[in-house]
């Protein structure tokens, strides 16, 4: 059981060290900016939807009260 675990760890290390391609700093920075921009846009859309629905509900409650 222990030998299988050690073999698994060695294979994981071998794959990470020799078979994985890591992004350059420029690629990493670009990807991070894309994710940050998309997150901010989605947060803004959700905020605007929340404001619109809040005002719609206030209007509906005022009509029926």
PDB file with SEQRES, HELIX, SHEET and CRYST1 records, atoms N, CA, C and O in Angstrom:
SEQRES   1 A   65  UNK UNK UNK UNK UNK UNK UNK UNK UNK UNK UNK UNK UNK          
SEQRES   2 A   65  UNK UNK UNK UNK UNK UNK UNK UNK UNK UNK UNK UNK UNK          
SEQRES   3 A   65  UNK UNK UNK UNK UNK UNK UNK UNK UNK UNK UNK UNK UNK          
SEQRES   4 A   65  UNK UNK UNK UNK UNK UNK UNK UNK UNK UNK UNK UNK UNK          
SEQRES   5 A   65  UNK UNK UNK UNK UNK UNK UNK UNK UNK UNK UNK UNK UNK          
HELIX    1 AA1 UNK A    2  UNK A   14  1                                  13    
HELIX    2 AA2 UNK A   15  UNK A   19  3                                   5    
HELIX    3 AA3 UNK A   25  UNK A   64  1                                  40    
CRYST1    1.000    1.000    1.000  90.00  90.00  90.00 P 1           1          
ATOM      1  N   UNK A   1       0.823  -1.189   0.000  1.00  0.00           N  
ATOM      2  CA  UNK A   1       0.000   0.000   0.000  1.00  0.00           C  
ATOM      3  C   UNK A   1       0.870   1.257   0.000  1.00  0.00           C  
ATOM      4  O   UNK A   1       0.639   2.174  -0.788  1.00  0.00           O  
ATOM      5  N   UNK A   2       1.884   1.299   0.897  1.00  0.00           N  
ATOM      6  CA  UNK A   2       2.765   2.453   0.980  1.00  0.00           C  
ATOM      7  C   UNK A   2       3.589   2.613  -0.292  1.00  0.00           C  
ATOM      8  O   UNK A   2       3.839   3.729  -0.746  1.00  0.00           O  
ATOM      9  N   UNK A   3       4.009   1.480  -0.864  1.00  0.00           N  
ATOM     10  CA  UNK A   3       4.822   1.515  -2.090  1.00  0.00           C  
ATOM     11  C   UNK A   3       4.015   2.106  -3.250  1.00  0.00           C  
ATOM     12  O   UNK A   3       4.558   2.842  -4.075  1.00  0.00           O  
ATOM     13  N   UNK A   4       2.719   1.784  -3.312  1.00  0.00           N  
ATOM     14  CA  UNK A   4       1.867   2.338  -4.367  1.00  0.00           C  
ATOM     15  C   UNK A   4       1.741   3.851  -4.211  1.00  0.00           C  
ATOM     16  O   UNK A   4       1.744   4.583  -5.201  1.00  0.00           O  
ATOM     17  N   UNK A   5       1.630   4.316  -2.974  1.00  0.00           N  
ATOM     18  CA  UNK A   5       1.524   5.744  -2.719  1.00  0.00           C  
ATOM     19  C   UNK A   5       2.806   6.470  -3.129  1.00  0.00           C  
ATOM     20  O   UNK A   5       2.748   7.529  -3.754  1.00  0.00           O  
ATOM     21  N   UNK A   6       3.939   5.911  -2.786  1.00  0.00           N  
ATOM     22  CA  UNK A   6       5.223   6.512  -3.151  1.00  0.00           C  
ATOM     23  C   UNK A   6       5.366   6.546  -4.668  1.00  0.00           C  
ATOM     24  O   UNK A   6       5.821   7.545  -5.225  1.00  0.00           O  
ATOM     25  N   UNK A   7       4.982   5.468  -5.338  1.00  0.00           N  
ATOM     26  CA  UNK A   7       5.049   5.413  -6.797  1.00  0.00           C  
ATOM     27  C   UNK A   7       4.139   6.476  -7.409  1.00  0.00           C  
ATOM     28  O   UNK A   7       4.509   7.130  -8.384  1.00  0.00           O  
ATOM     29  N   UNK A   8       2.958   6.644  -6.839  1.00  0.00           N  
ATOM     30  CA  UNK A   8       2.021   7.667  -7.316  1.00  0.00           C  
ATOM     31  C   UNK A   8       2.641   9.057  -7.184  1.00  0.00           C  
ATOM     32  O   UNK A   8       2.550   9.864  -8.109  1.00  0.00           O  
ATOM     33  N   UNK A   9       3.271   9.344  -6.043  1.00  0.00           N  
ATOM     34  CA  UNK A   9       3.905  10.640  -5.825  1.00  0.00           C  
ATOM     35  C   UNK A   9       5.038  10.879  -6.815  1.00  0.00           C  
ATOM     36  O   UNK A   9       5.191  11.992  -7.320  1.00  0.00           O  
ATOM     37  N   UNK A  10       5.827   9.858  -7.096  1.00  0.00           N  
ATOM     38  CA  UNK A  10       6.919   9.982  -8.071  1.00  0.00           C  
ATOM     39  C   UNK A  10       6.370  10.266  -9.461  1.00  0.00           C  
ATOM     40  O   UNK A  10       6.914  11.102 -10.182  1.00  0.00           O  
ATOM     41  N   UNK A  11       5.297   9.579  -9.845  1.00  0.00           N  
ATOM     42  CA  UNK A  11       4.695   9.813 -11.156  1.00  0.00           C  
ATOM     43  C   UNK A  11       4.108  11.219 -11.260  1.00  0.00           C  
ATOM     44  O   UNK A  11       4.206  11.860 -12.306  1.00  0.00           O  
ATOM     45  N   UNK A  12       3.499  11.697 -10.177  1.00  0.00           N  
ATOM     46  CA  UNK A  12       2.966  13.065 -10.170  1.00  0.00           C  
ATOM     47  C   UNK A  12       4.089  14.079 -10.346  1.00  0.00           C  
ATOM     48  O   UNK A  12       3.960  15.018 -11.132  1.00  0.00           O  
ATOM     49  N   UNK A  13       5.176  13.899  -9.631  1.00  0.00           N  
ATOM     50  CA  UNK A  13       6.308  14.803  -9.754  1.00  0.00           C  
ATOM     51  C   UNK A  13       6.872  14.775 -11.169  1.00  0.00           C  
ATOM     52  O   UNK A  13       7.167  15.823 -11.743  1.00  0.00           O  
ATOM     53  N   UNK A  14       7.023  13.581 -11.733  1.00  0.00           N  
ATOM     54  CA  UNK A  14       7.567  13.447 -13.085  1.00  0.00           C  
ATOM     55  C   UNK A  14       6.690  14.184 -14.096  1.00  0.00           C  
ATOM     56  O   UNK A  14       7.195  14.867 -14.987  1.00  0.00           O  
ATOM     57  N   UNK A  15       5.381  14.040 -13.951  1.00  0.00           N  
ATOM     58  CA  UNK A  15       4.484  14.707 -14.893  1.00  0.00           C  
ATOM     59  C   UNK A  15       4.557  16.222 -14.740  1.00  0.00           C  
ATOM     60  O   UNK A  15       4.608  16.942 -15.737  1.00  0.00           O  
ATOM     61  N   UNK A  16       4.561  16.713 -13.497  1.00  0.00           N  
ATOM     62  CA  UNK A  16       4.633  18.155 -13.284  1.00  0.00           C  
ATOM     63  C   UNK A  16       5.968  18.743 -13.725  1.00  0.00           C  
ATOM     64  O   UNK A  16       6.014  19.860 -14.241  1.00  0.00           O  
ATOM     65  N   UNK A  17       7.042  18.006 -13.528  1.00  0.00           N  
ATOM     66  CA  UNK A  17       8.368  18.534 -13.827  1.00  0.00           C  
ATOM     67  C   UNK A  17       8.730  18.423 -15.309  1.00  0.00           C  
ATOM     68  O   UNK A  17       9.435  19.286 -15.833  1.00  0.00           O  
ATOM     69  N   UNK A  18       8.258  17.371 -15.993  1.00  0.00           N  
ATOM     70  CA  UNK A  18       8.744  17.122 -17.350  1.00  0.00           C  
ATOM     71  C   UNK A  18       7.684  17.169 -18.446  1.00  0.00           C  
ATOM     72  O   UNK A  18       8.028  17.352 -19.614  1.00  0.00           O  
ATOM     73  N   UNK A  19       6.423  17.011 -18.111  1.00  0.00           N  
ATOM     74  CA  UNK A  19       5.398  16.916 -19.151  1.00  0.00           C  
ATOM     75  C   UNK A  19       4.445  18.111 -19.182  1.00  0.00           C  
ATOM     76  O   UNK A  19       3.685  18.273 -20.137  1.00  0.00           O  
ATOM     77  N   UNK A  20       4.479  18.942 -18.151  1.00  0.00           N  
ATOM     78  CA  UNK A  20       3.565  20.073 -18.067  1.00  0.00           C  
ATOM     79  C   UNK A  20       4.223  21.304 -18.664  1.00  0.00           C  
ATOM     80  O   UNK A  20       5.396  21.572 -18.405  1.00  0.00           O  
ATOM     81  N   UNK A  21       3.474  22.055 -19.464  1.00  0.00           N  
ATOM     82  CA  UNK A  21       3.991  23.317 -19.982  1.00  0.00           C  
ATOM     83  C   UNK A  21       3.420  24.448 -19.128  1.00  0.00           C  
ATOM     84  O   UNK A  21       2.205  24.579 -18.977  1.00  0.00           O  
ATOM     85  N   UNK A  22       4.302  25.248 -18.582  1.00  0.00           N  
ATOM     86  CA  UNK A  22       3.901  26.330 -17.703  1.00  0.00           C  
ATOM     87  C   UNK A  22       3.838  27.625 -18.503  1.00  0.00           C  
ATOM     88  O   UNK A  22       4.662  27.834 -19.394  1.00  0.00           O  
ATOM     89  N   UNK A  23       2.877  28.499 -18.205  1.00  0.00           N  
ATOM     90  CA  UNK A  23       2.767  29.754 -18.955  1.00  0.00           C  
ATOM     91  C   UNK A  23       3.914  30.702 -18.621  1.00  0.00           C  
ATOM     92  O   UNK A  23       4.501  30.649 -17.540  1.00  0.00           O  
ATOM     93  N   UNK A  24       4.214  31.572 -19.585  1.00  0.00           N  
ATOM     94  CA  UNK A  24       5.207  32.612 -19.319  1.00  0.00           C  
ATOM     95  C   UNK A  24       4.560  33.682 -18.441  1.00  0.00           C  
ATOM     96  O   UNK A  24       3.345  33.690 -18.245  1.00  0.00           O  
ATOM     97  N   UNK A  25       5.386  34.578 -17.920  1.00  0.00           N  
ATOM     98  CA  UNK A  25       4.866  35.640 -17.062  1.00  0.00           C  
ATOM     99  C   UNK A  25       3.918  36.547 -17.858  1.00  0.00           C  
ATOM    100  O   UNK A  25       2.919  37.022 -17.318  1.00  0.00           O  
ATOM    101  N   UNK A  26       4.224  36.785 -19.131  1.00  0.00           N  
ATOM    102  CA  UNK A  26       3.360  37.622 -19.960  1.00  0.00           C  
ATOM    103  C   UNK A  26       1.997  36.954 -20.167  1.00  0.00           C  
ATOM    104  O   UNK A  26       0.961  37.608 -20.050  1.00  0.00           O  
ATOM    105  N   UNK A  27       1.998  35.660 -20.473  1.00  0.00           N  
ATOM    106  CA  UNK A  27       0.742  34.922 -20.644  1.00  0.00           C  
ATOM    107  C   UNK A  27      -0.057  34.898 -19.347  1.00  0.00           C  
ATOM    108  O   UNK A  27      -1.278  35.056 -19.358  1.00  0.00           O  
ATOM    109  N   UNK A  28       0.629  34.703 -18.246  1.00  0.00           N  
ATOM    110  CA  UNK A  28      -0.031  34.663 -16.942  1.00  0.00           C  
ATOM    111  C   UNK A  28      -0.654  36.019 -16.595  1.00  0.00           C  
ATOM    112  O   UNK A  28      -1.779  36.080 -16.098  1.00  0.00           O  
ATOM    113  N   UNK A  29       0.073  37.091 -16.857  1.00  0.00           N  
ATOM    114  CA  UNK A  29      -0.455  38.427 -16.590  1.00  0.00           C  
ATOM    115  C   UNK A  29      -1.663  38.721 -17.467  1.00  0.00           C  
ATOM    116  O   UNK A  29      -2.647  39.291 -16.996  1.00  0.00           O  
ATOM    117  N   UNK A  30      -1.598  38.338 -18.733  1.00  0.00           N  
ATOM    118  CA  UNK A  30      -2.715  38.563 -19.648  1.00  0.00           C  
ATOM    119  C   UNK A  30      -3.945  37.786 -19.189  1.00  0.00           C  
ATOM    120  O   UNK A  30      -5.049  38.330 -19.163  1.00  0.00           O  
ATOM    121  N   UNK A  31      -3.763  36.541 -18.833  1.00  0.00           N  
ATOM    122  CA  UNK A  31      -4.882  35.722 -18.366  1.00  0.00           C  
ATOM    123  C   UNK A  31      -5.481  36.289 -17.085  1.00  0.00           C  
ATOM    124  O   UNK A  31      -6.701  36.293 -16.921  1.00  0.00           O  
ATOM    125  N   UNK A  32      -4.643  36.762 -16.189  1.00  0.00           N  
ATOM    126  CA  UNK A  32      -5.137  37.343 -14.941  1.00  0.00           C  
ATOM    127  C   UNK A  32      -5.948  38.601 -15.223  1.00  0.00           C  
ATOM    128  O   UNK A  32      -6.970  38.829 -14.576  1.00  0.00           O  
ATOM    129  N   UNK A  33      -5.515  39.420 -16.173  1.00  0.00           N  
ATOM    130  CA  UNK A  33      -6.261  40.633 -16.514  1.00  0.00           C  
ATOM    131  C   UNK A  33      -7.605  40.294 -17.159  1.00  0.00           C  
ATOM    132  O   UNK A  33      -8.600  40.972 -16.906  1.00  0.00           O  
ATOM    133  N   UNK A  34      -7.638  39.260 -17.981  1.00  0.00           N  
ATOM    134  CA  UNK A  34      -8.901  38.831 -18.592  1.00  0.00           C  
ATOM    135  C   UNK A  34      -9.878  38.373 -17.514  1.00  0.00           C  
ATOM    136  O   UNK A  34     -11.053  38.739 -17.539  1.00  0.00           O  
ATOM    137  N   UNK A  35      -9.394  37.580 -16.578  1.00  0.00           N  
ATOM    138  CA  UNK A  35     -10.254  37.087 -15.489  1.00  0.00           C  
ATOM    139  C   UNK A  35     -10.725  38.239 -14.614  1.00  0.00           C  
ATOM    140  O   UNK A  35     -11.895  38.286 -14.233  1.00  0.00           O  
ATOM    141  N   UNK A  36      -9.838  39.163 -14.291  1.00  0.00           N  
ATOM    142  CA  UNK A  36     -10.206  40.314 -13.469  1.00  0.00           C  
ATOM    143  C   UNK A  36     -11.248  41.180 -14.179  1.00  0.00           C  
ATOM    144  O   UNK A  36     -12.227  41.601 -13.563  1.00  0.00           O  
ATOM    145  N   UNK A  37     -11.045  41.442 -15.454  1.00  0.00           N  
ATOM    146  CA  UNK A  37     -11.993  42.258 -16.224  1.00  0.00           C  
ATOM    147  C   UNK A  37     -13.360  41.583 -16.299  1.00  0.00           C  
ATOM    148  O   UNK A  37     -14.388  42.223 -16.075  1.00  0.00           O  
ATOM    149  N   UNK A  38     -13.367  40.302 -16.612  1.00  0.00           N  
ATOM    150  CA  UNK A  38     -14.635  39.573 -16.704  1.00  0.00           C  
ATOM    151  C   UNK A  38     -15.347  39.559 -15.350  1.00  0.00           C  
ATOM    152  O   UNK A  38     -16.567  39.710 -15.293  1.00  0.00           O  
ATOM    153  N   UNK A  39     -14.609  39.381 -14.283  1.00  0.00           N  
ATOM    154  CA  UNK A  39     -15.214  39.365 -12.944  1.00  0.00           C  
ATOM    155  C   UNK A  39     -15.840  40.712 -12.612  1.00  0.00           C  
ATOM    156  O   UNK A  39     -16.939  40.769 -12.060  1.00  0.00           O  
ATOM    157  N   UNK A  40     -15.151  41.785 -12.942  1.00  0.00           N  
ATOM    158  CA  UNK A  40     -15.693  43.115 -12.665  1.00  0.00           C  
ATOM    159  C   UNK A  40     -16.937  43.396 -13.499  1.00  0.00           C  
ATOM    160  O   UNK A  40     -17.899  43.977 -12.998  1.00  0.00           O  
ATOM    161  N   UNK A  41     -16.927  42.991 -14.760  1.00  0.00           N  
ATOM    162  CA  UNK A  41     -18.096  43.201 -15.617  1.00  0.00           C  
ATOM    163  C   UNK A  41     -19.291  42.410 -15.100  1.00  0.00           C  
ATOM    164  O   UNK A  41     -20.401  42.937 -15.035  1.00  0.00           O  
ATOM    165  N   UNK A  42     -19.077  41.169 -14.737  1.00  0.00           N  
ATOM    166  CA  UNK A  42     -20.164  40.334 -14.218  1.00  0.00           C  
ATOM    167  C   UNK A  42     -20.686  40.914 -12.899  1.00  0.00           C  
ATOM    168  O   UNK A  42     -21.897  40.937 -12.675  1.00  0.00           O  
ATOM    169  N   UNK A  43     -19.794  41.379 -12.032  1.00  0.00           N  
ATOM    170  CA  UNK A  43     -20.225  41.982 -10.767  1.00  0.00           C  
ATOM    171  C   UNK A  43     -21.051  43.238 -11.025  1.00  0.00           C  
ATOM    172  O   UNK A  43     -22.042  43.479 -10.336  1.00  0.00           O  
ATOM    173  N   UNK A  44     -20.657  44.028 -11.999  1.00  0.00           N  
ATOM    174  CA  UNK A  44     -21.412  45.237 -12.338  1.00  0.00           C  
ATOM    175  C   UNK A  44     -22.790  44.888 -12.883  1.00  0.00           C  
ATOM    176  O   UNK A  44     -23.774  45.538 -12.530  1.00  0.00           O  
ATOM    177  N   UNK A  45     -22.877  43.874 -13.735  1.00  0.00           N  
ATOM    178  CA  UNK A  45     -24.168  43.453 -14.277  1.00  0.00           C  
ATOM    179  C   UNK A  45     -25.078  42.952 -13.169  1.00  0.00           C  
ATOM    180  O   UNK A  45     -26.262  43.288 -13.143  1.00  0.00           O  
ATOM    181  N   UNK A  46     -24.548  42.162 -12.262  1.00  0.00           N  
ATOM    182  CA  UNK A  46     -25.351  41.646 -11.150  1.00  0.00           C  
ATOM    183  C   UNK A  46     -25.814  42.797 -10.254  1.00  0.00           C  
ATOM    184  O   UNK A  46     -26.958  42.799  -9.800  1.00  0.00           O  
ATOM    185  N   UNK A  47     -24.946  43.769  -9.994  1.00  0.00           N  
ATOM    186  CA  UNK A  47     -25.316  44.930  -9.187  1.00  0.00           C  
ATOM    187  C   UNK A  47     -26.447  45.712  -9.852  1.00  0.00           C  
ATOM    188  O   UNK A  47     -27.414  46.092  -9.192  1.00  0.00           O  
ATOM    189  N   UNK A  48     -26.324  45.949 -11.155  1.00  0.00           N  
ATOM    190  CA  UNK A  48     -27.371  46.694 -11.861  1.00  0.00           C  
ATOM    191  C   UNK A  48     -28.692  45.935 -11.863  1.00  0.00           C  
ATOM    192  O   UNK A  48     -29.752  46.539 -11.697  1.00  0.00           O  
ATOM    193  N   UNK A  49     -28.641  44.632 -12.048  1.00  0.00           N  
ATOM    194  CA  UNK A  49     -29.866  43.830 -11.989  1.00  0.00           C  
ATOM    195  C   UNK A  49     -30.501  43.933 -10.601  1.00  0.00           C  
ATOM    196  O   UNK A  49     -31.721  44.039 -10.480  1.00  0.00           O  
ATOM    197  N   UNK A  50     -29.682  43.901  -9.570  1.00  0.00           N  
ATOM    198  CA  UNK A  50     -30.183  44.001  -8.202  1.00  0.00           C  
ATOM    199  C   UNK A  50     -30.880  45.346  -7.977  1.00  0.00           C  
ATOM    200  O   UNK A  50     -31.955  45.397  -7.380  1.00  0.00           O  
ATOM    201  N   UNK A  51     -30.274  46.424  -8.449  1.00  0.00           N  
ATOM    202  CA  UNK A  51     -30.864  47.754  -8.284  1.00  0.00           C  
ATOM    203  C   UNK A  51     -32.190  47.844  -9.041  1.00  0.00           C  
ATOM    204  O   UNK A  51     -33.174  48.363  -8.514  1.00  0.00           O  
ATOM    205  N   UNK A  52     -32.214  47.338 -10.276  1.00  0.00           N  
ATOM    206  CA  UNK A  52     -33.445  47.392 -11.075  1.00  0.00           C  
ATOM    207  C   UNK A  52     -34.555  46.580 -10.412  1.00  0.00           C  
ATOM    208  O   UNK A  52     -35.679  47.065 -10.285  1.00  0.00           O  
ATOM    209  N   UNK A  53     -34.259  45.362  -9.993  1.00  0.00           N  
ATOM    210  CA  UNK A  53     -35.283  44.529  -9.352  1.00  0.00           C  
ATOM    211  C   UNK A  53     -35.750  45.125  -8.022  1.00  0.00           C  
ATOM    212  O   UNK A  53     -36.930  45.040  -7.682  1.00  0.00           O  
ATOM    213  N   UNK A  54     -34.828  45.726  -7.274  1.00  0.00           N  
ATOM    214  CA  UNK A  54     -35.209  46.358  -6.011  1.00  0.00           C  
ATOM    215  C   UNK A  54     -36.200  47.489  -6.264  1.00  0.00           C  
ATOM    216  O   UNK A  54     -37.213  47.603  -5.574  1.00  0.00           O  
ATOM    217  N   UNK A  55     -35.902  48.317  -7.251  1.00  0.00           N  
ATOM    218  CA  UNK A  55     -36.803  49.427  -7.552  1.00  0.00           C  
ATOM    219  C   UNK A  55     -38.137  48.929  -8.109  1.00  0.00           C  
ATOM    220  O   UNK A  55     -39.182  49.501  -7.799  1.00  0.00           O  
ATOM    221  N   UNK A  56     -38.117  47.891  -8.911  1.00  0.00           N  
ATOM    222  CA  UNK A  56     -39.372  47.312  -9.419  1.00  0.00           C  
ATOM    223  C   UNK A  56     -40.224  46.783  -8.270  1.00  0.00           C  
ATOM    224  O   UNK A  56     -41.436  46.999  -8.252  1.00  0.00           O  
ATOM    225  N   UNK A  57     -39.613  46.100  -7.321  1.00  0.00           N  
ATOM    226  CA  UNK A  57     -40.363  45.551  -6.197  1.00  0.00           C  
ATOM    227  C   UNK A  57     -40.906  46.671  -5.311  1.00  0.00           C  
ATOM    228  O   UNK A  57     -42.032  46.576  -4.823  1.00  0.00           O  
ATOM    229  N   UNK A  58     -40.124  47.724  -5.098  1.00  0.00           N  
ATOM    230  CA  UNK A  58     -40.623  48.861  -4.322  1.00  0.00           C  
ATOM    231  C   UNK A  58     -41.846  49.472  -5.004  1.00  0.00           C  
ATOM    232  O   UNK A  58     -42.822  49.814  -4.336  1.00  0.00           O  
ATOM    233  N   UNK A  59     -41.797  49.610  -6.306  1.00  0.00           N  
ATOM    234  CA  UNK A  59     -42.919  50.161  -7.057  1.00  0.00           C  
ATOM    235  C   UNK A  59     -44.148  49.269  -6.935  1.00  0.00           C  
ATOM    236  O   UNK A  59     -45.254  49.765  -6.722  1.00  0.00           O  
ATOM    237  N   UNK A  60     -43.967  47.969  -7.067  1.00  0.00           N  
ATOM    238  CA  UNK A  60     -45.093  47.031  -6.964  1.00  0.00           C  
ATOM    239  C   UNK A  60     -45.685  47.068  -5.550  1.00  0.00           C  
ATOM    240  O   UNK A  60     -46.906  47.062  -5.390  1.00  0.00           O  
ATOM    241  N   UNK A  61     -44.822  47.107  -4.522  1.00  0.00           N  
ATOM    242  CA  UNK A  61     -45.332  47.157  -3.150  1.00  0.00           C  
ATOM    243  C   UNK A  61     -46.099  48.454  -2.886  1.00  0.00           C  
ATOM    244  O   UNK A  61     -47.088  48.451  -2.152  1.00  0.00           O  
ATOM    245  N   UNK A  62     -45.648  49.561  -3.481  1.00  0.00           N  
ATOM    246  CA  UNK A  62     -46.357  50.816  -3.305  1.00  0.00           C  
ATOM    247  C   UNK A  62     -47.725  50.795  -3.991  1.00  0.00           C  
ATOM    248  O   UNK A  62     -48.674  51.410  -3.502  1.00  0.00           O  
ATOM    249  N   UNK A  63     -47.829  50.095  -5.113  1.00  0.00           N  
ATOM    250  CA  UNK A  63     -49.107  49.994  -5.803  1.00  0.00           C  
ATOM    251  C   UNK A  63     -50.156  49.262  -4.982  1.00  0.00           C  
ATOM    252  O   UNK A  63     -51.329  49.632  -4.996  1.00  0.00           O  
ATOM    253  N   UNK A  64     -49.735  48.216  -4.262  1.00  0.00           N  
ATOM    254  CA  UNK A  64     -50.691  47.375  -3.549  1.00  0.00           C  
ATOM    255  C   UNK A  64     -50.812  47.707  -2.069  1.00  0.00           C  
ATOM    256  O   UNK A  64     -51.516  47.009  -1.340  1.00  0.00           O  
ATOM    257  N   UNK A  65     -50.145  48.752  -1.614  1.00  0.00           N  
ATOM    258  CA  UNK A  65     -50.292  49.083  -0.187  1.00  0.00           C  
ATOM    259  C   UNK A  65     -50.976  50.404   0.029  1.00  0.00           C  
ATOM    260  O   UNK A  65     -51.171  50.819   1.171  1.00  0.00           O  
TER     261      UNK A  65                                                      
END                                                                             
